[in-house]
Amino acid sequence: MEIISFLFIASSIVIILIPGQDMILVMSRSIAQGKKAGVMTALGVSIGLMGHTILATLGLGALLIASEWLFNLIKYIGAAYLIYLGYQLIMSKTHKLAMNDIPLVSYKRMFIQGAISNISNPKITIFYFLYLPQFIIPNGGNETLQLFILGSTFALITFFLKAPIGFISGLLSSWIKERPIVLNYIHKTSGLILMLLGLKLAMSERN
């Protein structure tokens, strides 16, 4: 489609590959429970982006910019969720996980966690609101539809980039699980980073 320009695709790829909370979540789940876990989490993240696409299309991005309390409400919910996920990783019994006798998280829950982690971050909505309109073609048809197509394309690119990353991480999961110290380091480090990201989000100022 004409509105999906090379510049949009190229810039989207760069933005998606920047390490962040979604990438950490995808890789952590994949290493802990295998290739499918990483792919399912990546799918959840992409669905979360579709939620942002709909919100941006309906104009919530503008509302978040205008409404201090709404921005803060969503921000603190997202921050609390990240901190909770990080705490779970830090407290996980990695030695038991290495012996495969720890209760596994269902694929449904992985999908939901990926979606919630993404959609509860108000900065992504605002990013959508500021980024996507730059690629709308004046007099190119329904601008709302253009915005929806751009956002959907971004979400699709996200899945096709992060799912393989999760898959590859899963390929290494058996090697890592056989070395509890490695898995312990990955879980503790990933958990700490998630908690720090949550704290950063909670303390972030509106731009």
Residue frames as qw, qx, qy, qz and C-alpha x, y, z in Angstrom:
[[0.000, 0.889, 0.458, 0.000, 0.00, 0.00, 0.00],
 [0.387, 0.703, -0.016, 0.596, 1.24, 3.43, -0.89],
 [0.353, -0.854, 0.131, -0.360, 1.15, 4.82, 2.67],
 [0.868, -0.418, 0.197, 0.181, 3.49, 2.04, 3.85],
 [0.404, 0.857, -0.315, 0.057, 6.71, 3.70, 2.74],
 [0.791, 0.206, -0.424, 0.391, 10.25, 2.36, 2.92],
 [0.077, 0.499, -0.409, 0.760, 11.08, 5.09, 5.43],
 [0.695, -0.414, 0.127, -0.574, 8.25, 3.96, 7.70],
 [0.976, -0.048, -0.211, -0.006, 9.36, 0.32, 7.55],
 [0.625, 0.364, -0.412, 0.554, 13.05, 1.14, 8.06],
 [0.119, -0.507, 0.378, -0.766, 12.47, 3.49, 10.98],
 [0.824, -0.340, 0.006, -0.452, 10.01, 1.04, 12.55],
 [0.913, 0.078, -0.352, 0.191, 12.57, -1.78, 12.41],
 [0.355, 0.414, -0.453, 0.705, 15.17, 0.37, 14.16],
 [0.422, -0.459, 0.245, -0.742, 12.72, 1.40, 16.86],
 [0.921, -0.204, -0.139, -0.301, 11.48, -2.15, 17.46],
 [0.850, 0.152, -0.388, 0.323, 15.01, -3.57, 17.79],
 [0.004, -0.614, 0.429, -0.662, 15.98, -1.06, 20.48],
 [0.418, -0.146, -0.847, 0.293, 16.25, -3.15, 23.71],
 [0.362, -0.351, 0.140, -0.852, 13.36, -2.50, 26.04],
 [0.522, -0.155, 0.643, -0.538, 10.86, -4.12, 28.38],
 [0.870, 0.278, 0.038, -0.406, 9.09, -6.09, 25.64],
 [0.626, 0.519, -0.582, 0.026, 12.30, -7.59, 24.28],
 [0.061, -0.395, 0.802, -0.444, 13.43, -8.61, 27.77],
 [0.695, -0.002, 0.455, -0.557, 10.05, -10.19, 28.50],
 [0.851, 0.394, -0.207, -0.278, 10.08, -12.17, 25.23],
 [0.489, 0.502, -0.689, 0.184, 13.62, -13.47, 25.75],
 [0.269, -0.337, 0.725, -0.537, 13.09, -14.29, 29.43],
 [0.810, 0.086, 0.310, -0.490, 9.99, -16.35, 28.73],
 [0.797, 0.468, -0.350, -0.150, 11.64, -18.12, 25.81],
 [0.276, 0.494, -0.764, 0.310, 14.72, -19.09, 27.81],
 [0.421, -0.225, 0.664, -0.575, 12.61, -20.25, 30.73],
 [0.692, 0.193, 0.596, -0.360, 10.07, -22.33, 28.80],
 [0.578, 0.123, 0.711, 0.383, 11.23, -22.75, 25.22],
 [0.163, 0.058, 0.491, 0.854, 10.72, -21.46, 21.69],
 [0.147, -0.600, -0.688, -0.381, 6.92, -21.46, 21.70],
 [0.353, -0.715, -0.422, 0.432, 6.90, -19.43, 24.92],
 [0.262, -0.367, 0.162, 0.878, 8.93, -16.69, 23.26],
 [0.000, -0.238, -0.641, -0.730, 6.72, -16.68, 20.18],
 [0.257, -0.679, -0.683, -0.082, 3.51, -16.54, 22.27],
 [0.327, -0.660, -0.242, 0.631, 4.88, -13.66, 24.35],
 [0.175, -0.158, 0.384, 0.893, 5.87, -11.83, 21.16],
 [0.099, -0.470, -0.724, -0.494, 2.35, -12.37, 19.86],
 [0.307, -0.740, -0.538, 0.263, 0.95, -10.88, 23.07],
 [0.286, -0.474, 0.047, 0.831, 3.21, -7.84, 22.70],
 [0.066, 0.094, 0.579, 0.807, 2.03, -7.37, 19.12],
 [0.208, -0.637, -0.709, -0.219, -1.62, -7.60, 20.16],
 [0.329, -0.673, -0.323, 0.579, -0.86, -5.00, 22.82],
 [0.183, -0.232, 0.309, 0.904, 0.40, -2.76, 20.03],
 [0.080, -0.423, -0.712, -0.555, -2.89, -3.28, 18.21],
 [0.286, -0.738, -0.560, 0.243, -4.57, -1.96, 21.35],
 [0.264, -0.536, 0.028, 0.801, -2.39, 1.15, 21.12],
 [0.114, 0.114, 0.609, 0.777, -3.28, 1.39, 17.43],
 [0.169, -0.646, -0.702, -0.247, -6.98, 1.45, 18.24],
 [0.335, -0.733, -0.344, 0.481, -6.48, 3.94, 21.07],
 [0.251, -0.338, 0.254, 0.871, -4.42, 6.22, 18.86],
 [0.029, 0.315, 0.700, 0.640, -6.96, 5.91, 16.06],
 [0.256, -0.737, -0.620, -0.082, -9.75, 6.90, 18.44],
 [0.076, 0.787, -0.053, 0.611, -7.75, 9.88, 19.64],
 [0.735, -0.647, -0.179, 0.099, -6.80, 8.69, 23.14],
 [0.678, 0.083, -0.082, 0.726, -3.24, 9.78, 22.42],
 [0.036, 0.566, 0.055, 0.822, -4.42, 13.37, 22.41],
 [0.627, -0.674, -0.203, -0.333, -6.43, 12.75, 25.58],
 [0.841, -0.308, -0.197, 0.398, -3.40, 11.31, 27.37],
 [0.447, 0.275, -0.051, 0.850, -1.37, 14.35, 26.42],
 [0.212, -0.586, -0.109, -0.775, -4.10, 16.66, 27.71],
 [0.745, -0.565, -0.137, -0.327, -5.07, 14.70, 30.83],
 [0.043, 0.617, -0.688, 0.380, -2.49, 14.60, 33.60],
 [0.620, -0.268, 0.590, -0.443, -4.44, 12.21, 35.84],
 [0.935, 0.272, 0.074, -0.214, -5.21, 9.71, 33.08],
 [0.559, 0.632, -0.507, 0.176, -1.59, 9.65, 31.95],
 [0.136, -0.524, 0.712, -0.448, -0.43, 9.07, 35.53],
 [0.818, -0.094, 0.372, -0.428, -3.06, 6.39, 36.19],
 [0.927, 0.361, -0.097, -0.043, -2.01, 4.28, 33.20],
 [0.354, 0.687, -0.556, 0.305, 1.65, 5.02, 33.87],
 [0.349, -0.474, 0.671, -0.451, 1.52, 3.74, 37.46],
 [0.920, 0.056, 0.255, -0.293, -0.46, 0.64, 36.49],
 [0.800, 0.528, -0.267, 0.095, 2.16, -0.18, 33.87],
 [0.122, 0.666, -0.617, 0.401, 5.03, 0.53, 36.28],
 [0.635, -0.339, 0.543, -0.432, 3.51, -1.67, 38.99],
 [0.957, 0.219, 0.086, -0.169, 3.05, -4.52, 36.54],
 [0.609, 0.619, -0.441, 0.228, 6.65, -4.35, 35.36],
 [0.165, -0.579, 0.648, -0.466, 7.91, -4.33, 38.94],
 [0.834, -0.129, 0.377, -0.382, 5.70, -7.34, 39.72],
 [0.912, 0.389, -0.132, 0.000, 7.06, -9.30, 36.74],
 [0.350, 0.667, -0.548, 0.364, 10.62, -8.38, 37.74],
 [0.472, -0.471, 0.577, -0.471, 10.02, -9.50, 41.31],
 [0.953, 0.061, 0.179, -0.239, 8.71, -12.84, 40.06],
 [0.765, 0.527, -0.325, 0.177, 11.85, -13.38, 38.00],
 [0.060, 0.650, -0.596, 0.467, 14.16, -12.45, 40.87],
 [0.584, -0.321, 0.571, -0.480, 12.35, -14.77, 43.29],
 [0.897, 0.219, -0.240, -0.300, 12.05, -17.69, 40.84],
 [0.727, -0.432, 0.533, 0.039, 13.64, -20.99, 41.91],
 [0.499, 0.666, -0.450, -0.325, 15.97, -21.43, 38.99],
 [0.099, -0.359, 0.928, -0.018, 17.55, -24.65, 40.25],
 [0.544, 0.264, 0.733, -0.311, 14.13, -26.30, 40.27],
 [0.585, 0.685, -0.016, -0.434, 13.44, -24.89, 36.85],
 [0.187, 0.599, -0.743, -0.233, 16.64, -26.49, 35.58],
 [0.173, -0.069, 0.979, -0.088, 15.27, -29.87, 36.74],
 [0.346, -0.170, -0.602, -0.700, 11.90, -29.15, 35.10],
 [0.324, -0.425, -0.830, 0.162, 9.91, -29.58, 38.32],
 [0.032, 0.289, 0.284, -0.914, 8.67, -26.00, 38.71],
 [0.407, 0.642, 0.620, -0.194, 5.06, -25.21, 37.71],
 [0.336, 0.123, 0.455, 0.815, 5.04, -23.79, 34.21],
 [0.258, 0.468, 0.174, -0.827, 3.23, -20.63, 33.16],
 [0.605, 0.479, 0.636, 0.017, 0.55, -21.38, 30.57],
 [0.361, 0.195, 0.448, 0.794, 0.88, -20.09, 27.03],
 [0.089, -0.803, -0.499, -0.314, -2.35, -18.18, 27.57],
 [0.451, -0.825, -0.138, 0.311, -0.83, -16.40, 30.54],
 [0.531, -0.212, 0.306, 0.762, 2.35, -15.62, 28.56],
 [0.199, 0.519, 0.531, 0.639, 0.22, -14.11, 25.82],
 [0.266, -0.880, -0.378, -0.114, -1.74, -12.01, 28.33],
 [0.558, -0.639, 0.011, 0.529, 1.42, -10.86, 30.11],
 [0.453, 0.052, 0.395, 0.798, 2.96, -9.76, 26.83],
 [0.024, 0.679, 0.504, 0.533, -0.17, -7.81, 25.89],
 [0.411, -0.863, -0.285, 0.068, -0.58, -6.17, 29.32],
 [0.605, -0.411, 0.096, 0.676, 3.10, -5.27, 29.57],
 [0.325, 0.197, 0.414, 0.827, 2.82, -3.43, 26.27],
 [0.098, -0.675, -0.505, -0.529, -0.60, -1.84, 26.41],
 [0.485, -0.784, -0.339, 0.188, -0.17, -0.57, 30.00],
 [0.502, -0.263, 0.080, 0.820, 2.70, 1.68, 28.93],
 [0.244, 0.867, 0.336, -0.276, 1.18, 5.11, 28.13],
 [0.131, -0.681, 0.408, 0.594, 4.38, 6.29, 26.45],
 [0.325, 0.063, 0.830, 0.449, 3.76, 3.79, 23.65],
 [0.239, 0.755, 0.611, -0.030, 0.35, 5.30, 23.04],
 [0.006, -0.910, 0.031, 0.413, 1.88, 8.76, 22.95],
 [0.320, -0.375, 0.670, 0.555, 4.69, 7.44, 20.75],
 [0.351, 0.414, 0.791, 0.281, 2.04, 6.14, 18.35],
 [0.135, 0.888, 0.396, -0.189, 0.23, 9.44, 18.45],
 [0.090, -0.850, 0.260, 0.449, 3.41, 11.37, 17.61],
 [0.344, -0.334, 0.754, 0.448, 5.09, 8.87, 15.27],
 [0.444, 0.371, 0.797, 0.173, 2.36, 7.47, 13.04],
 [0.302, 0.863, 0.314, -0.257, 0.84, 10.78, 11.88],
 [0.146, -0.679, 0.443, 0.567, 4.19, 11.72, 10.31],
 [0.204, -0.103, 0.861, 0.454, 3.51, 9.10, 7.62],
 [0.401, 0.623, 0.623, -0.251, -0.08, 10.04, 6.85],
 [0.306, 0.153, 0.502, 0.794, -0.41, 11.22, 3.24],
 [0.228, 0.433, 0.235, -0.840, -2.36, 14.48, 2.94],
 [0.619, 0.409, -0.138, -0.656, -5.34, 14.05, 0.65],
 [0.199, 0.293, -0.919, -0.176, -4.48, 10.36, 0.52],
 [0.551, -0.310, -0.722, -0.279, -7.85, 9.21, 1.72],
 [0.650, -0.689, -0.210, -0.242, -9.37, 8.64, 5.14],
 [0.148, 0.667, -0.572, 0.453, -6.73, 9.76, 7.65],
 [0.686, -0.387, 0.453, -0.418, -8.21, 7.63, 10.43],
 [0.980, 0.178, 0.070, -0.051, -7.93, 4.55, 8.23],
 [0.559, 0.652, -0.400, 0.321, -4.36, 5.49, 7.30],
 [0.241, -0.633, 0.564, -0.473, -3.47, 5.77, 10.98],
 [0.875, -0.171, 0.345, -0.293, -5.00, 2.36, 11.68],
 [0.903, 0.403, -0.114, 0.090, -3.10, 0.75, 8.78],
 [0.301, 0.704, -0.498, 0.408, 0.19, 2.28, 9.90],
 [0.473, -0.513, 0.552, -0.456, -0.29, 1.14, 13.48],
 [0.957, 0.029, 0.214, -0.195, -1.32, -2.36, 12.40],
 [0.754, 0.557, -0.284, 0.201, 1.75, -2.57, 10.16],
 [0.007, -0.681, 0.580, -0.447, 4.01, -1.53, 13.03],
 [0.735, -0.309, 0.473, -0.376, 2.47, -4.26, 15.22],
 [0.958, 0.278, 0.030, -0.055, 2.94, -6.83, 12.45],
 [0.508, 0.662, -0.449, 0.319, 6.59, -5.88, 11.95],
 [0.360, -0.602, 0.556, -0.446, 7.07, -6.15, 15.71],
 [0.911, -0.107, 0.328, -0.226, 5.83, -9.74, 15.70],
 [0.888, 0.438, -0.072, 0.123, 7.97, -10.77, 12.72],
 [0.293, 0.695, -0.501, 0.424, 11.06, -9.36, 14.43],
 [0.375, -0.515, 0.580, -0.508, 10.50, -10.38, 18.04],
 [0.953, -0.032, 0.123, -0.274, 9.07, -13.84, 17.40],
 [0.824, 0.395, -0.337, 0.225, 12.31, -15.06, 15.73],
 [0.071, 0.610, -0.560, 0.557, 14.32, -13.51, 18.57],
 [0.694, -0.334, 0.405, -0.492, 12.18, -15.43, 21.04],
 [0.972, 0.189, -0.082, -0.111, 12.52, -18.60, 18.94],
 [0.593, 0.532, -0.481, 0.366, 16.31, -18.35, 18.82],
 [0.245, -0.542, 0.557, -0.580, 16.46, -17.69, 22.55],
 [0.881, -0.150, 0.224, -0.390, 14.37, -20.82, 23.02],
 [0.860, 0.371, -0.342, 0.074, 16.85, -22.87, 20.99],
 [0.334, 0.483, -0.606, 0.537, 19.46, -22.05, 23.61],
 [0.604, -0.543, 0.144, -0.566, 17.13, -22.73, 26.53],
 [0.971, -0.156, -0.180, 0.009, 18.14, -26.39, 27.05],
 [0.644, 0.324, -0.345, 0.601, 21.82, -25.46, 27.22],
 [0.091, -0.539, 0.280, -0.789, 21.06, -22.71, 29.69],
 [0.776, -0.435, -0.031, -0.455, 18.69, -24.81, 31.82],
 [0.924, -0.035, -0.308, 0.223, 21.43, -27.39, 32.30],
 [0.472, 0.169, -0.327, 0.801, 23.52, -24.65, 33.90],
 [0.310, -0.774, -0.546, 0.085, 21.50, -23.31, 36.86],
 [0.383, -0.514, -0.068, 0.764, 24.04, -20.58, 37.56],
 [0.130, 0.080, 0.468, 0.870, 23.56, -19.16, 34.06],
 [0.221, -0.590, -0.669, -0.394, 19.78, -19.34, 34.34],
 [0.416, -0.688, -0.431, 0.409, 19.91, -17.81, 37.79],
 [0.300, -0.314, 0.116, 0.893, 22.01, -14.91, 36.47],
 [0.013, -0.274, -0.582, -0.765, 19.66, -14.36, 33.53],
 [0.319, -0.675, -0.651, -0.139, 16.55, -14.39, 35.72],
 [0.414, -0.649, -0.296, 0.565, 17.99, -12.11, 38.38],
 [0.246, -0.192, 0.260, 0.914, 19.43, -9.69, 35.81],
 [0.093, -0.390, -0.639, -0.656, 16.26, -9.65, 33.71],
 [0.362, -0.701, -0.610, 0.075, 14.13, -9.23, 36.82],
 [0.369, -0.533, -0.145, 0.748, 16.26, -6.35, 38.05],
 [0.122, 0.010, 0.417, 0.901, 16.09, -4.64, 34.67],
 [0.206, -0.555, -0.691, -0.416, 12.30, -5.04, 34.55],
 [0.394, -0.716, -0.468, 0.338, 11.98, -3.55, 38.03],
 [0.309, -0.378, 0.082, 0.869, 14.27, -0.65, 37.09],
 [0.008, 0.251, 0.578, 0.776, 12.22, -0.06, 33.94],
 [0.299, -0.682, -0.658, -0.112, 9.09, -0.02, 36.08],
 [0.391, -0.652, -0.256, 0.597, 10.62, 2.50, 38.46],
 [0.235, -0.126, 0.327, 0.907, 11.84, 4.61, 35.54],
 [0.104, -0.472, -0.662, -0.573, 8.36, 4.59, 34.04],
 [0.363, -0.730, -0.558, 0.155, 6.80, 5.56, 37.39],
 [0.363, -0.645, -0.079, 0.668, 9.18, 8.48, 37.84],
 [0.378, 0.233, 0.471, 0.762, 9.13, 9.65, 34.23],
 [0.112, 0.516, 0.216, -0.822, 7.91, 13.14, 33.50],
 [0.558, 0.689, 0.462, -0.029, 5.49, 14.12, 30.79],
 [0.453, -0.061, 0.349, 0.818, 7.25, 15.51, 27.74]]
